[in-house]
Amino acid sequence: MRPLPTLPLCVVVLALAGCALPVDRGGTSLEVGIDGVACEGRAPDTVPGLMPSDNPALLWQARLASGQGGTCTAKVYAVQQPVTLYRVFDSTVPYSRFGGWWSMVPPAGTPESYRNAFAICPAWSRLDRVVSCEVHPGTQVVVGTTQSVTCGDGQVFPKTADVQVFVPNNGEKGIFHTGACSPPAVWP
């Protein structure tokens, strides 16, 4: 179990005082992560095929503090109809084909640009295969912007406005909420 996050005192004061969220230079309020640090972009309010839902435990799995990866700002949705998602994975780790982190759009560019967009440490994946799968109706997923990550080798990937989807798959344990998958293809 992950320990409860420690929020900076300024976030607690803002919450208790009812003050406004931080604003960007254009005057738009910024969404903040669980640690009170501003996120890049916003989690979408609507997603085709998905309906807003409530699952704090699932949101807790996907929404992480700065430097830990995952999502920064995010929302839980229930899948209403089959939704196609895309996953770039490591062919040397077969169960990673059905991991938890997915994209709503087909991957483009280079592995390096994809790694930068979604803050993926090199030690986590070679990013050499891609698969598309449908998420089963009734499944709850988390959709949100990319949180920053500090990798074990010291490399840092910043927060981005790129939207990713957390599906509570666990290929290593045989837990799958996806099906009707394409054959894995070499990527890029």
Order of alpha helices (4+ residues) and beta strands (2+ residues): alpha-beta-alpha-beta-beta-beta-alpha-beta-beta-beta-beta-beta-beta-beta
